[in-house]
Amino acid sequence: MASVRISKDIQQDAIVVTFSYDPKFVAKVKTIEGHRWHPDKKYWSFPHSEHILKKILSVFKNENIHLDSTLQVSFEQRSDKLRKAFGLLGGKQVPNQAQITEAVKKELKLRGYSHKTQKAYLHHIERYISYFAKDPKELDEGHIRDYMLYLIDKKKVSTD
């Protein structure tokens, strides 16, 4: 059975779909708004949005789909996952995120940072975690670099 791979291109802020050539799959892709074929890379790309991801999954629902881990948590679930990560959903805490957040809070307090600075730093940590929607202990230096490039390229954050 042919398979469809759905992943995320962080640099282009796009959803990427690849599969072995199949006219049936090509016809399905062309029904999704915003489709673009990249002949040099041999993949289809779409604007990165919850609506588009849902449409892609719907169009290929009866196929063998390999969904990249960065897309496995849908956009609407990210906020729930983030609240859960910080112990705010249903009273259940996810140990790694809660422990990391608490350790950062203590370290910032020990270093004498103001309440506003602590709040800002924690906010940025939450944004970082929600961007990848993963356990922070699974993230490494490569993830940090990818996130920084995303901020520089897509959010136009200055490096100065």
C-alpha positions in Angstrom: 0.0 0.0 0.0 1.3 3.4 -0.9 1.9 5.9 1.9 1.6 9.6 2.3 4.1 11.5 4.4 3.0 14.8 6.0 5.6 17.0 7.6 6.4 20.5 8.5 8.9 22.8 6.8 10.0 25.2 9.6 11.9 27.5 7.4 9.0 28.0 5.0 6.3 27.7 7.7 4.6 25.2 5.4 3.0 21.8 5.5 4.8 19.4 3.1 3.2 16.3 1.6 5.2 13.6 -0.2 4.2 10.3 -1.8 5.3 8.0 -4.6 3.7 9.1 -7.9 0.1 8.1 -8.0 -2.5 10.0 -10.2 -5.1 9.3 -7.6 -3.0 11.1 -4.9 -2.2 14.0 -7.3 -5.9 14.5 -7.9 -6.6 14.5 -4.2 -3.8 17.0 -3.5 -5.2 19.3 -6.1 -8.5 19.5 -4.3 -6.8 21.2 -1.3 -6.6 25.0 -1.4 -3.1 26.5 -1.5 -1.4 23.5 -3.0 1.9 24.1 -4.7 4.1 21.5 -6.5 7.9 21.7 -6.1 9.4 19.7 -9.0 13.0 20.2 -7.8 12.2 18.7 -4.4 9.4 16.4 -5.6 6.8 17.4 -2.9 3.7 19.4 -2.5 3.5 22.3 0.0 0.6 24.1 1.7 0.2 27.1 3.9 0.7 26.1 7.5 -2.7 26.3 9.2 -5.1 24.1 11.2 -7.7 24.2 8.5 -5.3 23.0 5.8 -3.9 20.2 8.0 -7.4 19.0 8.7 -8.3 19.1 5.0 -5.1 17.1 4.1 -5.9 14.5 6.8 -9.5 14.3 5.6 -8.6 13.9 1.9 -6.1 11.1 2.7 -8.1 9.5 5.5 -8.3 6.1 3.9 -4.6 6.0 3.0 -1.5 4.9 4.9 -0.4 8.3 6.5 2.9 9.0 8.2 2.4 12.2 10.2 5.5 14.0 11.4 5.6 14.4 15.2 5.6 18.2 14.9 2.2 18.0 13.4 0.7 15.2 15.5 -0.7 17.6 17.9 -3.2 19.8 16.1 -3.1 23.5 16.5 -6.2 23.6 18.6 -4.9 20.9 20.9 -1.6 22.8 21.5 -3.2 25.2 24.1 -4.7 22.2 26.0 -1.3 20.4 25.8 0.5 23.5 27.1 -2.0 24.0 30.0 -1.6 20.3 30.8 2.2 20.6 30.6 2.1 23.3 33.2 -0.3 21.5 35.5 -3.4 23.6 34.6 -5.7 21.1 32.9 -7.8 18.7 34.9 -5.6 18.8 38.0 -3.1 16.4 36.3 0.5 17.4 36.0 2.9 16.1 33.5 6.1 15.8 35.6 8.8 16.9 33.2 7.2 20.2 32.2 6.0 21.0 35.6 9.5 20.2 37.1 11.3 22.2 34.5 9.0 25.2 35.0 9.4 25.1 38.7 13.2 24.8 38.4 13.3 27.8 36.1 11.1 29.8 38.5 13.4 29.0 41.5 16.5 29.8 39.5 15.1 33.2 38.3 14.2 34.0 41.9 17.6 33.0 43.2 19.2 35.3 40.6 17.2 38.2 41.8 15.2 38.8 38.6 12.1 41.0 39.0 8.6 39.6 38.9 8.0 41.1 35.5 11.3 39.6 34.1 10.4 36.2 35.6 6.9 36.4 34.0 8.4 37.3 30.6 11.0 34.5 30.7 8.4 31.9 31.6 6.1 33.2 28.8 8.9 32.7 26.3 9.6 29.2 27.6 5.8 28.4 27.2 5.9 29.7 23.6 9.0 27.5 22.9 7.3 24.4 24.3 4.1 25.1 22.5 5.9 25.6 19.2 7.2 22.0 19.3 4.3 20.6 21.4 6.7 18.0 22.9 8.1 17.1 26.2 10.9 19.7 26.9 13.3 16.9 27.8 13.0 15.6 24.2 14.2 18.9 22.8 17.9 19.5 22.1 20.2 22.2 20.7 18.9 21.6 17.2 15.4 22.4 18.3 16.6 25.6 19.9 18.3 26.6 16.7 15.2 25.7 14.6 13.0 27.8 16.9 15.5 30.7 16.8 15.5 30.6 13.0 11.7 30.5 13.0 11.7 33.7 15.2 14.2 35.4 13.0 12.7 34.4 9.6 9.0 34.3 10.3 8.5 36.6 13.2 11.2 39.1 12.2 12.8 39.0 15.7 16.1 40.9 15.8 19.3 39.1 16.8 20.8 42.3 18.2 
